[in-house]
Amino acid sequence: MRIDLCCGIFLGLIPDDRACAFEFRNPSWLDDEILDLLREKGSSLCIADVDENPANEIIPTASWGYLRLRRSDYTEADLSQWWREFFPEMGETFVFFKHEEDDVQGPATGPATGPERAVRFRELASTHFLDTPGVSIL
């Protein structure tokens, strides 16, 4: 069965009052038919930025966004760039940071840095949108 038909059937099972985000890890799912199905349903295409596959484009499919910042490190410039490039494209946006540390030897041994990055991202957001009507940073 074609993937656009599978996606269409699945989206049809989701109640209209539910907001859903989809992250496709295989590029074959990023074709026009799938993106149009997401747009018709008002579902957001999750933008995932990871070390192995950095996000290189923003494809809005809903009036809201879902962003996963999963690289092992983000500089101030990186976080500011996400504000400049992502948020003008989207309305309400949910941003998630990597919350665990990777350790090639096994389980994580250091402190998780995701919460710290989230706080800094929020501070940057407040600075960027300080005087923008209708924007609130929670």
Number of C-alpha atoms within 10 A of each C-alpha: 5 6 13 18 13 12 15 16 11 10 17 12 8 12 10 12 8 9 13 18 18 12 15 13 10 7 7 9 15 15 11 10 15 18 19 15 18 22 16 12 20 19 25 24 24 21 24 21 16 15 12 8 10 13 14 9 9 17 16 21 21 22 14 19 24 23 22 17 25 19 15 15 13 12 9 11 9 11 18 16 12 14 17 13 12 19 16 9 14 17 14 14 15 11 15 16 19 19 17 17 15 14 10 7 7 7 10 12 11 10 9 14 15 19 14 11 21 18 11 14 19 15 12 16 20 16 10 13 14 12 9 9 7 6 13 11 11 6
